[in-house]
Amino acid sequence: MKKLFFTATIFLFFLIISLVLILSTTGFETNRFNELISSEAKKNNKNISLNLDRVKFKLDIKNFNLFLETKNPQLTFKNLVIPISNIKVYLNFYSLIKSKSQIDKINISFKEINVDELKKIVIKTKPSNLNSLIINKINDGKLNANLEVYLKENLELDNFIVKGEIREMSGKIADNIVLKDTSFNFFADSSDVLIKNVKSKMDGLKIKNGNFQIKKDKEIILKSDFITKIDISKKNFNYYKPIFKNFDVINIDSNFDAELNNYLDVTFDKTFKITKYKYSNKGKINKSNLNFKKSFKSPFLEKEIDNLKLKNSNFEIRYASDNKNYIFSNGRYSIDSKNYHKYDFKNDFLKDNSKIDLNFEFSQILNIDFINYKKKENEIANIKLAIHTNKDTKNIQNFQYSENKNQIFIEKLKINKRGFISLESIKVKTFNKNDLKNDFTLNFGKKITIIGNKYDAKNLNKYLNKRSKKNIFKRINKDINIDIKDIETPLSKKLLNFKLLGVIEKGKFIKISSKGDFGNNKFLDISMKSDKKNNRKFLEVYSDLPQPLLSEYKFFKGLTEGVLTFTSIIEENSSTSILVIDNFKVVNAPGMVKLLSLADFGGLADLAEGEGLSFEKLEIKMDTNRGFLNLRELYAVGPSISVLMEGYKEQSGLTSLRGTLVPAKNLNKLLSKIPVIGKIIIPKDIGEGLFGVSFKIKGMPGKMKTTINPIKTLTPRFITKALEKQKKPK
């Protein structure tokens, strides 16, 4: 009995083992469940038709589940064949015992589907953003997928899992975003979507090791991280230009090489409205060369800047809904394609506001004319800048310039498109080798005060004569007080103990009272008064030393000694002025020497080149109107020669002058024969000999043409001026 029982047990064991092996491998063919599967598929979707050929009953050993398997079933959706390789239907074991079959899970393995086949399927489904993307944007690609559907007792959907991969995908995602050779793995269920191992290409850009995750609960959360390799060159730069419309200043021969780690975290509500977001990237700019369409010009730079190069630079950006946004970069830069210097840049920004901190080395030639400071090339300066912007307003909180012992500090300078708004202070201290050149402070409070020990004003005239179309200081309405002990003027002249009290309205002086000392009892006095009723200003300048005031005017080159008096009536866009210089010399003035040589006054030309020509008086009457200078009259008289001249200078620089040049001996001969009785009567015998020359000078600066004609008679105007000179007491 025991032997029989043992034998039966062994037989049963082997029977079960055999059954399990058969069920787990080849299975048992059956058609019992064909109708059940087909009908349930039809019940869930009337557009679905499923025809099963050979169905096998099999066992899933791992999960100890019984399932039905069929290969290459005929599945159609809206009369469109869906390419399926395999369907597995997992049955509830207990439901089989009860003779009431219950489906727990369905596993569908799809054949590889290309994009064209997928579009045919998608177009027959309910419209959505995803469907639109596939139909309109995707051109190529292959899809491998597996779908698992979990059902409840009543065959209602409990959950699903879809997983697979996409290969060789390409498409135009946006106007200027074309993806190539895109591949990734995906996994999704009712609550999560996971995309891993994303690889893709664009012109000049590679995406690698990308991961995306979407979690669905009360909110929808999208997270991603991926690496981008950027290599933009002349070949593909135009491809990216429409994306960066605001950067149209960059030429197509620019390039950019970088590798960045990107992170994205976005939260949506159930209506897919974004409630929170954060994007950041961090990486390395290996090298970049940005060539500008239009060179950057600055009055302080000797060379124009036409490109910006970066290398070995760190880069980081953060943009988030919490408004803790910033761009950060540091590394090496170059603007001359030769020398690379350190830089450190950070911009904390909101929608309309930003806070910029910039710290960089600078080696280019730098000229600041109004303080006569020049930094030589390759001498390294350090510049620190902190700027707050608010819409169109820039608030320079702090500007620090340092180069050896030279320092320029600016505190709280506020400007906008219309010009200057406010300022706290400026501190300047500069040297030429060890020689102190500037040491002063400007404070901008209830009134403007400029106080210091030293100011180098050698180039001040040059700076002031640069015409600007726009008065950037038109908002300044303040009293001003200047007190500087030592001012260096052109021609190495010093003005000591200069003091000025004045009033500024709308950026212009309306009142001045100032005095300075040249030494040796030589003084400078400047005064200005205003007639607000008639909108006029009256300027008076007296100087025992004219040269420092005239150094920037080529016309006065070679002028020495003398006493200057200048008066001017100034209106909004015009002025009427008289300049008088008494008892001066002209030494080696190229223009005067050339004119005398052409006039064949050889002896006077030699004198002008040597010890100089002396003059008793120069009187100039002139008018200006919107940049146009009308020289009504210039009369100069001296023991050797006299000159009468008139003409004009246009805003463009075009100059036209005409005049008369007469040696003193000829003039004296003429005047001795003129009776002064009432009106001037010129005798008939006057004009028989050669008295002088007439001349014309015309042209643009540097291209002046001079013509000379001998004259035998003088104009009554010239004679009148000569007689007026004779009448005046010496």
C-alpha positions in Angstrom: 0.0 0.0 0.0 2.8 2.3 1.0 4.6 1.4 -2.2 1.5 2.1 -4.3 1.0 5.4 -2.5 4.6 6.4 -3.1 4.4 5.4 -6.7 1.2 7.4 -7.2 2.7 10.5 -5.5 5.8 10.3 -7.7 3.6 10.0 -10.8 1.5 12.9 -9.7 4.6 15.0 -9.1 6.0 14.3 -12.5 2.6 14.9 -14.0 2.4 18.3 -12.4 6.0 19.1 -13.3 5.3 18.1 -16.9 2.1 20.1 -16.9 3.9 23.1 -15.6 6.7 22.8 -18.1 4.2 22.4 -20.9 2.1 25.3 -19.7 5.1 27.6 -19.2 6.6 26.8 -22.6 4.4 25.6 -25.5 1.1 25.8 -23.6 -2.2 24.2 -24.5 -4.1 25.4 -27.5 -7.7 26.3 -26.8 -10.4 28.4 -28.4 -12.6 28.4 -25.3 -11.7 32.1 -24.5 -11.6 33.5 -28.1 -15.1 34.8 -27.9 -14.6 36.2 -24.4 -11.6 38.2 -25.4 -13.1 39.5 -28.6 -16.4 40.5 -27.0 -14.7 42.3 -24.1 -12.6 44.2 -26.5 -15.6 45.2 -28.5 -17.6 46.1 -25.3 -14.9 48.6 -24.3 -14.6 50.2 -27.7 -17.2 49.7 -30.5 -14.6 50.8 -33.0 -12.3 47.9 -32.2 -12.5 44.5 -33.9 -10.3 41.6 -32.7 -10.0 38.3 -34.4 -8.0 35.5 -32.7 -6.6 32.6 -34.6 -4.6 30.3 -32.3 -4.8 30.9 -28.6 -2.7 29.0 -26.1 -3.3 28.5 -22.4 0.0 29.1 -20.6 1.5 29.6 -17.1 3.6 32.5 -15.9 5.9 30.7 -13.4 7.4 33.9 -12.0 4.0 35.3 -10.9 2.2 32.0 -10.9 -0.5 33.3 -13.2 -2.4 31.6 -15.9 -2.7 33.5 -19.1 -3.9 33.2 -22.7 -1.5 34.0 -25.5 -2.0 34.6 -29.1 0.5 35.8 -31.7 -0.2 38.1 -34.7 -3.9 38.7 -33.9 -6.1 40.7 -36.3 -6.8 43.9 -34.5 -8.5 46.8 -36.4 -9.5 50.2 -35.2 -12.0 52.1 -37.4 -11.1 49.6 -40.2 -7.4 50.4 -39.7 -5.1 47.4 -38.9 -3.1 47.8 -35.8 0.3 46.0 -36.0 0.3 43.7 -33.0 2.8 40.9 -32.5 1.4 39.4 -29.3 -1.4 39.5 -26.8 -1.4 38.0 -23.4 -4.6 37.8 -21.3 -4.1 37.0 -17.6 -7.0 35.1 -16.0 -8.0 35.1 -12.4 -7.3 31.5 -11.1 -10.2 31.4 -8.7 -12.6 32.6 -11.4 -11.7 29.5 -13.5 -12.6 27.3 -10.5 -15.9 29.0 -10.3 -16.4 28.6 -14.1 -16.7 32.4 -14.4 -13.7 33.8 -16.2 -12.3 37.0 -14.9 -9.6 38.9 -16.7 -7.0 40.6 -14.4 -4.5 41.9 -17.0 -4.0 42.3 -20.7 -0.5 42.6 -22.2 -0.1 43.8 -25.8 3.2 43.8 -27.6 3.1 45.9 -30.7 5.2 45.4 -33.8 7.6 48.1 -34.8 5.6 51.0 -36.1 7.0 53.8 -38.3 5.7 57.4 -38.2 3.5 57.1 -41.3 1.7 54.1 -39.8 1.4 55.9 -36.4 -0.1 59.0 -38.1 -2.8 56.9 -39.7 -3.8 55.6 -36.3 -3.6 58.9 -34.5 -5.7 60.7 -37.0 -8.6 58.5 -36.2 -8.4 59.2 -32.4 -9.8 62.1 -30.4 -7.9 65.4 -31.2 -5.3 66.5 -28.7 -2.1 68.5 -28.5 -0.1 65.3 -28.6 -1.9 64.1 -31.7 -1.3 67.5 -33.4 2.4 67.2 -32.6 2.7 63.7 -34.2 0.6 64.6 -37.3 2.1 68.0 -38.1 5.6 68.1 -36.6 7.1 64.6 -36.7 8.6 63.5 -40.1 10.4 60.2 -39.4 10.8 57.7 -36.6 10.2 54.2 -35.3 8.1 53.1 -32.3 8.4 49.9 -30.2 5.9 49.6 -27.4 4.3 47.3 -24.9 1.0 47.9 -23.2 -0.3 46.4 -20.0 -3.9 47.0 -19.0 -5.1 46.1 -15.5 -8.8 45.5 -15.0 -11.2 45.4 -12.1 -13.8 42.7 -11.5 -16.3 44.4 -13.7 -13.6 44.8 -16.4 -13.3 48.5 -15.8 -9.9 50.0 -16.3 -7.9 50.0 -13.1 -4.5 51.0 -14.4 -2.2 50.7 -17.4 1.5 50.6 -18.1 2.9 51.5 -21.5 6.7 51.2 -22.1 9.0 51.1 -25.1 11.4 53.1 -27.1 11.5 55.6 -30.0 14.3 55.6 -32.5 15.5 57.6 -35.5 12.9 60.3 -34.9 13.1 63.7 -36.7 10.7 66.6 -36.9 10.2 70.3 -36.9 9.0 71.0 -33.3 8.9 74.8 -33.7 9.7 77.3 -36.4 13.4 77.1 -35.8 13.7 73.9 -33.8 14.4 70.8 -36.0 15.2 67.6 -34.1 17.3 64.9 -35.8 18.3 61.3 -34.8 16.2 61.5 -31.7 15.8 58.4 -29.5 14.6 57.7 -26.0 13.0 55.0 -23.7 9.6 55.7 -22.1 7.4 54.4 -19.4 4.0 55.6 -18.4 1.0 54.6 -16.2 -2.0 56.4 -15.0 0.0 58.6 -12.6 3.5 58.9 -14.0 5.4 59.3 -17.3 9.1 58.7 -17.4 11.3 59.4 -20.4 14.9 58.3 -20.1 18.1 58.2 -22.1 17.1 61.0 -24.4 19.5 61.6 -27.3 18.8 64.2 -30.0 20.5 66.5 -32.5 19.9 70.0 -33.9 22.2 72.0 -36.1 24.9 72.9 -33.7 23.3 71.3 -30.7 23.3 67.8 -29.1 21.1 66.6 -26.3 22.5 63.6 -24.4 21.6 61.7 -21.2 18.3 63.4 -21.0 15.6 62.4 -18.5 12.0 63.6 -18.2 9.4 62.7 -15.5 5.7 63.6 -15.3 3.8 62.9 -12.0 0.1 63.2 -11.9 -1.8 63.6 -8.6 -3.7 66.7 -7.4 -1.1 68.6 -9.4 0.9 67.7 -12.5 4.7 67.9 -12.0 7.2 67.8 -14.8 10.9 67.3 -14.0 13.8 66.9 -16.3 17.5 66.9 -16.5 19.7 66.7 -19.6 23.0 67.7 -21.0 23.4 69.9 -24.1 26.5 70.2 -26.2 26.4 73.4 -28.1 28.6 74.1 -31.1 27.2 77.0 -33.1 29.4 78.2 -36.0 29.0 80.2 -39.3 27.4 77.2 -40.9 24.4 77.1 -38.6 24.3 80.5 -37.0 21.5 81.8 -39.2 19.5 78.8 -38.0 19.4 80.3 -34.5 19.0 84.0 -35.3 15.2 84.0 -35.3 15.2 82.5 -31.8 17.4 85.4 -30.6 15.7 88.3 -32.2 17.0 90.8 -29.6 20.5 89.8 -30.5 20.5 91.0 -34.1 23.7 92.9 -33.5 25.8 89.7 -33.9 27.3 88.7 -37.3 26.8 85.2 -38.8 30.6 84.5 -38.6 30.2 84.2 -34.8 30.7 80.9 -33.0 29.8 79.4 -29.6 31.1 76.2 -28.0 29.7 75.1 -24.6 28.4 72.1 -22.6 25.6 72.7 -20.2 23.7 70.6 -17.6 20.0 71.6 -17.7 17.3 71.2 -15.1 13.6 71.8 -15.4 10.9 71.6 -12.7 7.3 72.7 -13.6 4.1 72.3 -11.7 0.6 72.5 -13.4 -2.8 72.5 -12.0 -5.5 70.2 -13.4 -6.3 72.7 -16.2 -2.6 72.6 -17.2 -2.0 76.1 -16.0 1.5 76.6 -14.7 1.6 77.3 -11.0 5.3 76.9 -10.3 8.4 76.6 -12.4 12.2 76.5 -12.1 14.7 76.2 -14.9 18.5 76.2 -14.4 21.6 75.2 -16.2 25.2 75.0 -15.2 28.2 74.3 -17.4 31.2 75.5 -19.3 31.7 77.8 -22.2 34.7 76.3 -23.9 35.1 79.1 -26.4 33.0 81.7 -28.1 33.6 84.5 -30.6 30.8 87.0 -31.0 31.5 89.4 -33.9 29.3 92.5 -33.9 27.6 94.0 -37.0 28.3 97.5 -35.8 31.4 98.3 -33.8 31.0 99.6 -30.3 32.3 103.2 -30.0 33.1 105.1 -26.8 34.5 108.6 -26.4 36.9 107.1 -23.8 38.2 104.2 -25.9 40.9 104.8 -28.6 39.9 101.6 -30.4 36.5 100.4 -31.4 35.2 97.1 -30.1 34.0 94.8 -32.8 34.0 91.4 -31.1 33.9 89.6 -27.8 35.6 86.3 -27.1 35.2 84.0 -24.1 37.1 80.9 -23.2 37.3 78.5 -20.2 34.3 80.3 -18.6 31.8 78.9 -16.2 28.1 79.7 -16.9 25.0 79.3 -14.8 21.4 80.5 -15.1 18.4 80.2 -12.9 14.8 81.3 -13.9 12.0 80.4 -11.5 8.6 81.5 -10.3 10.0 82.5 -6.9 11.8 85.3 -8.8 15.2 84.2 -7.6 16.5 84.6 -11.1 20.1 85.1 -12.1 22.7 84.7 -14.8 26.3 84.1 -13.7 29.5 83.7 -15.6 33.2 84.0 -14.9 36.3 83.1 -16.8 38.5 84.8 -19.4 37.5 87.3 -22.1 39.1 89.2 -24.9 38.1 92.2 -27.1 41.3 92.4 -29.2 41.6 88.7 -30.2 45.0 88.6 -28.4 44.9 89.2 -24.7 42.6 87.4 -22.4 41.6 88.8 -19.0 39.6 87.8 -16.0 35.9 88.7 -15.7 33.2 87.9 -13.2 29.5 88.7 -14.0 26.2 88.2 -12.2 22.8 89.5 -13.1 19.9 89.0 -10.6 16.8 89.9 -12.5 13.0 90.1 -12.3 10.7 91.1 -15.1 11.4 94.8 -15.1 14.3 95.0 -12.6 17.8 93.7 -12.6 20.9 93.9 -10.4 24.2 93.6 -12.2 27.5 93.0 -10.6 30.5 93.1 -12.9 34.2 92.8 -12.1 36.8 92.6 -14.8 40.3 93.4 -15.9 40.8 95.9 -18.7 44.0 96.4 -20.8 42.9 98.7 -23.7 43.9 102.3 -24.2 41.6 104.5 -22.2 41.3 108.3 -22.6 39.3 110.6 -20.3 39.8 114.0 -21.8 38.2 116.2 -19.2 40.7 115.0 -16.6 43.6 114.5 -19.1 44.0 110.9 -18.0 45.3 108.2 -20.4 45.8 104.6 -19.6 48.4 102.9 -21.8 47.8 99.7 -23.6 48.5 96.5 -21.7 48.5 98.2 -18.4 45.9 96.3 -16.4 43.1 98.2 -14.8 40.4 96.7 -12.6 36.8 97.8 -13.0 34.0 97.0 -10.5 30.4 97.9 -11.4 27.1 97.5 -9.5 24.0 98.5 -11.5 20.4 98.4 -10.6 17.9 98.8 -13.5 14.2 99.5 -13.3 12.5 99.6 -16.7 14.3 102.4 -18.5 16.3 103.7 -15.5 19.8 102.7 -14.7 21.1 103.3 -11.2 24.9 102.8 -11.0 25.2 102.1 -7.3 28.9 101.8 -7.4 31.7 102.3 -10.0 35.3 101.6 -9.0 38.2 102.1 -11.4 41.7 101.4 -10.2 45.0 101.2 -12.1 48.2 101.4 -10.1 47.7 104.5 -8.0 45.0 105.9 -10.2 41.4 105.8 -8.9 38.0 106.9 -10.0 35.0 106.2 -7.8 31.4 107.0 -8.6 28.5 106.6 -6.1 24.8 106.3 -7.0 24.6 107.7 -10.5 21.1 107.5 -11.9 20.4 108.0 -15.6 17.8 107.0 -18.2 17.2 107.4 -22.0 16.5 111.2 -21.5 19.8 111.7 -19.6 21.1 112.4 -16.2 18.8 112.2 -13.1 20.9 112.3 -10.0 24.3 111.6 -8.4 25.8 111.2 -5.0 29.6 111.7 -5.5 32.6 111.3 -7.7 36.2 111.0 -6.4 39.2 111.3 -8.7 42.8 110.8 -8.0 45.3 110.2 -10.9 49.0 110.4 -11.4 51.5 110.7 -14.3 54.2 108.5 -13.0 54.6 109.9 -9.5 53.3 113.4 -10.4 49.8 114.1 -9.0 47.5 115.2 -11.8 44.0 115.1 -10.3 42.8 115.1 -6.7 39.3 116.3 -6.2 35.8 115.3 -5.1 32.4 116.2 -6.5 29.4 116.0 -4.2 25.9 116.3 -5.6 23.6 117.3 -2.7 21.4 120.4 -2.3 24.1 122.1 -4.3 27.0 120.9 -6.4 30.4 121.2 -4.7 33.7 120.5 -6.4 36.6 120.7 -4.0 40.2 119.6 -4.4 43.9 120.1 -4.5 44.6 119.4 -8.1 42.8 119.3 -11.5 44.4 118.7 -14.9 42.4 120.8 -17.3 44.9 120.6 -20.3 42.3 119.0 -22.5 39.2 120.6 -21.0 38.7 123.0 -24.0 38.9 120.1 -26.4 36.2 118.3 -24.4 33.9 121.3 -24.1 34.2 122.0 -27.8 32.8 118.5 -28.7 29.3 119.4 -29.7 26.6 117.1 -28.4 23.1 117.0 -30.0 21.6 116.2 -26.7 22.0 118.0 -23.3 22.1 115.0 -21.0 22.3 117.2 -18.0 19.1 119.2 -18.7 17.5 118.0 -15.4 20.1 119.7 -13.2 18.9 122.8 -11.4 21.3 123.6 -8.7 23.8 126.1 -7.2 27.4 125.2 -7.8 30.6 125.9 -5.8 34.1 125.1 -7.2 37.2 125.5 -5.1 40.4 124.0 -6.5 43.9 125.1 -5.4 45.9 124.1 -8.5 44.6 123.8 -12.1 46.9 122.7 -14.9 45.9 124.6 -18.1 47.1 124.1 -21.7 50.7 125.2 -22.5 51.8 124.1 -19.0 50.3 127.2 -17.4 48.9 126.9 -13.9 45.8 128.6 -12.5 45.9 128.8 -8.8 43.2 129.2 -6.2 40.4 129.0 -8.7 37.0 129.7 -7.1 33.6 129.7 -8.8 30.1 130.4 -7.6 27.3 129.8 -10.0 23.8 128.7 -10.8 22.8 126.0 -13.2 19.3 125.7 -14.7 18.3 122.9 -17.1 21.9 121.8 -17.3 23.3 125.2 -18.3 25.0 128.0 -16.4 22.9 131.1 -16.0 25.1 132.8 -13.4 28.9 132.7 -12.9 31.3 134.6 -10.7 34.8 133.2 -10.7 38.4 134.2 -10.3 41.8 132.6 -10.6 45.5 133.5 -10.4 48.1 132.7 -13.1 50.8 134.3 -10.9 53.0 137.4 -11.6 49.9 139.5 -11.2 48.0 137.8 -14.1 44.4 136.9 -13.4 41.4 135.2 -14.9 37.9 136.6 -14.3 34.7 135.1 -15.6 31.2 136.4 -15.0 27.8 135.6 -16.4 24.5 137.3 -15.7 21.0 136.4 -17.0 18.1 138.4 -18.2 15.3 135.9 -17.7 12.7 138.4 -19.1 14.4 138.4 -22.5 15.9 134.9 -22.2 19.4 136.2 -22.6 22.8 135.6 -20.8 25.7 138.0 -20.7 29.1 136.5 -20.5 32.3 138.4 -19.8 35.8 136.9 -19.7 39.0 138.7 -18.8 42.4 137.0 -18.9 45.9 138.4 -18.6 47.0 135.2 -20.2 45.0 134.4 -23.4 46.8 131.2 -24.5 45.2 128.7 -22.1 41.7 129.8 -23.3 42.6 129.6 -27.0 44.7 126.5 -27.2 42.1 124.4 -29.0 41.6 126.9 -31.8 44.0 126.3 -34.7 43.4 129.9 -35.9 45.2 131.2 -32.8 48.1 128.9 -33.0 51.4 130.8 -32.4 49.7 133.6 -30.4 51.8 134.7 -27.3 51.5 137.3 -24.6 48.6 139.8 -24.7 45.4 140.5 -22.7 42.1 139.0 -23.7 38.6 140.4 -23.3 35.6 138.5 -24.4 31.9 139.5 -24.3 29.0 137.6 -25.5 25.2 137.9 -25.5 23.9 134.3 -25.5 20.3 133.3 -26.5 18.7 129.8 -26.7 20.4 128.8 -30.0 22.5 131.8 -31.0 25.0 134.3 -29.7 26.7 137.6 -30.6 30.2 138.0 -29.4 33.2 140.3 -29.5 36.8 139.1 -28.8 39.6 141.6 -28.2 43.2 140.8 -27.7 45.7 143.6 -27.1 49.5 143.7 -27.5 50.4 140.2 -28.6 52.7 138.4 -30.9 52.2 135.6 -33.5 55.2 133.3 -33.6 55.6 130.6 -36.2 52.0 130.2 -37.0 51.8 128.0 -40.1 48.7 129.7 -41.5 50.1 133.2 -41.2 53.5 132.1 -42.7 51.8 130.4 -45.7 49.6 133.5 -46.3 52.6 135.9 -46.2 54.7 133.7 -48.5 51.9 133.4 -51.1 51.5 137.2 -50.9 55.2 137.6 -51.7 55.8 139.4 -48.4 59.1 137.5 -47.9 60.5 139.6 -45.2 57.3 139.5 -43.1 57.1 135.7 -43.6 60.7 135.4 -42.2 59.8 137.6 -39.3 56.7 135.5 -38.6 58.8 132.3 -38.5 61.5 134.0 -36.3 60.9 136.4 -33.6 57.3 136.8 -34.5 54.9 139.5 -35.8 53.7 142.0 -33.2 50.1 143.3 -33.1 48.6 146.1 -31.1 45.1 144.9 -31.4 42.9 142.1 -32.6 39.2 142.6 -32.7 36.7 139.8 -33.8 33.0 140.3 -34.1 31.1 137.1 -34.7 27.6 135.5 -34.5 26.7 131.8 -34.0 23.3 130.2 -34.8 22.7 126.4 -34.4 26.4 125.5 -35.1 26.8 128.1 -37.9 29.6 130.7 -37.3 29.3 134.0 -39.0 32.6 136.0 -38.8 31.2 139.5 -39.3 34.6 141.2 -39.0 38.2 140.4 -38.0 40.6 143.4 -37.8 44.2 143.1 -36.7 46.6 146.0 -36.8 50.3 146.0 -36.0 53.6 147.8 -36.7 54.4 145.4 -39.5 51.0 144.4 -41.1 47.3 144.8 -40.8 44.5 142.4 -41.7 40.8 142.8 -42.4 38.8 139.6 -42.8 35.2 138.2 -42.9 33.6 134.8 -43.6 31.8 131.8 -42.1 32.1 128.3 -40.9 29.3 125.7 -41.3 28.4 123.0 -38.9 29.8 120.5 -41.3 33.2 122.2 -40.9 33.2 123.9 -44.3 35.0 127.2 -43.9 35.0 130.3 -46.2 37.1 133.4 -45.5 38.1 136.4 -47.5 40.1 139.4 -46.5 42.8 142.0 -47.1 46.4 142.0 -46.1 48.4 145.2 -46.1 51.9 146.0 -44.9 52.1 148.8 -42.4 54.3 151.1 -44.5 51.8 151.0 -47.4 48.9 151.7 -45.0 50.7 154.6 -43.3 51.4 156.1 -46.7 47.8 155.8 -47.6 46.5 157.3 -44.4 48.8 160.3 -44.5 47.1 161.4 -47.7 43.6 161.2 -46.4 42.0 164.4 -45.1 39.7 163.8 -42.1 37.0 166.4 -42.6 33.5 165.1 -42.0 33.2 162.2 -44.3 36.3 160.5 -45.5 37.3 161.5 -49.0 39.8 159.4 -50.8 42.0 161.4 -53.2 42.3 160.4 -56.8 46.1 159.9 -56.6 45.7 157.1 -54.0 45.7 153.6 -55.4 48.4 154.3 -58.0 50.8 151.9 -56.3 50.5 148.4 -54.9 49.1 148.5 -51.4 48.6 144.8 -50.5 46.8 141.6 -51.4 43.3 140.2 -51.2 42.9 136.5 -50.2 40.4 133.8 -50.1 40.5 130.6 -47.9 38.0 127.9 -48.5 37.5 124.2 -47.8 37.0 121.5 -45.2 39.4 121.1 -42.3 42.8 119.8 -43.5 41.9 120.6 -47.2 41.9 124.4 -47.1 42.7 126.1 -50.4 44.2 129.6 -50.4 44.2 132.1 -53.3 46.0 135.5 -53.5 45.3 138.6 -55.7 47.3 141.9 -55.6 45.3 145.0 -54.9 46.0 148.6 -55.8 43.1 150.1 -53.9 41.7 149.5 -50.5 38.0 149.4 -49.5 36.6 152.3 -47.6 35.9 149.9 -44.8 39.5 149.0 -44.4 40.5 152.6 -44.4 37.8 153.5 -41.9 39.1 150.8 -39.5 42.6 152.1 -39.9 41.5 155.7 -39.1 39.6 154.5 -36.1 42.7 152.9 -34.8 44.7 156.1 -35.3 42.1 158.1 -33.4 42.2 155.9 -30.4 44.7 156.9 -27.7 47.7 154.6 -27.3 
